[in-house]
Amino acid sequence: MSARILIVDDHEIVREGIRTLITRSRPDWEIVGEASSGAQAIEMCETLKPDVMVLDITMPGMSGLEAVSKMAATGLGCRVLMFTMHESERLSGEVRQAGAQGFVLKSQAARDLIRAIDRLLAGGTFFGSEPEPEENVQGSVPPLASAPNKSVRDCREPRLNGRRAVRVRRMSPIGTMSRQSFGTVGGRAVKV
């Protein structure tokens, strides 16, 4: 069976990564379209009739959760897999309440995305993966702390202005991680 997949993310590089992962893992699956907003997702779902939509949660304008709620209310038969970088204790409940059939964390996409789409195509759900046993590997970077009390509904793409400080990580010569704050002034990167 050739599955029809619609990819929705506001970042072109992320859509390209999803497309590459899918086409390499399942060459018989068809990518029927790509969208960059919630409104486009709804429109393309109506016209292209995909079997599964991989839908980012955080997008400008209409979020992925708002888009899936509208699709569920109109009775579109597409199964939706939310794709997010936001990890919280409330994520699973909010995704279910919106009407999606599952979610995959972007940090786990290489391991979970194809498996999650397979489950949705089979009529099941996929709400995160079972944690892998932790190993004490020297030099490994600890996972980022999750935000258990923050709702993913509050996560919208920020509007950027000219003077925005960004947290970056740099590898120092001795191999330890350090953080430095940078911003832009007159188009030039400067240390804050």
WODAVEN-V51575 format. One record per backbone hydrogen bond with DSSP energy under -0.5 kcal/mol. NH is the residue of the N-H (numbers start at 1). CO is the residue of the C=O. If there is no record, write none. Layout:
nh-><NH	NH>
co-><CO	CO>
//
This chain:
nh-><3	5	5	6	7	8	9	12	14	15	16	17	18	19	20	21	22	23	24	25	26	29	30	31	32	32	33	35	38	41	42	43	44	45	46	47	48	49	51	52	53	54	55	55	56	57	59	62	63	64	67	68	69	70	71	72	73	74	75	75	76	79	81	82	82	83	84	87	88	91	94	95	96	97	98	99	99	100	101	102	103	104	106	108	109	111	112	113	116	117	118	119	120	121	122	123	124	126	128	128	137	138	140	147	148	150	154	155	156	160	164	166	168	168	170	172	172	175	178	180	182	183	185	188	190	192>
co-><1	3	30	52	33	54	35	10	11	11	12	13	14	15	16	17	18	19	20	21	22	26	3	29	5	30	5	7	62	37	38	39	40	41	42	43	44	45	4	4	79	6	53	81	8	83	57	60	61	57	63	64	65	66	67	68	69	70	71	72	71	51	53	80	102	55	104	85	86	88	90	91	92	93	94	95	96	95	80	80	126	82	84	105	106	108	108	109	112	113	114	115	116	117	118	120	119	101	103	126	135	136	137	87	146	147	151	152	154	158	162	182	166	180	178	170	176	172	170	168	166	190	188	185	183	181>
//
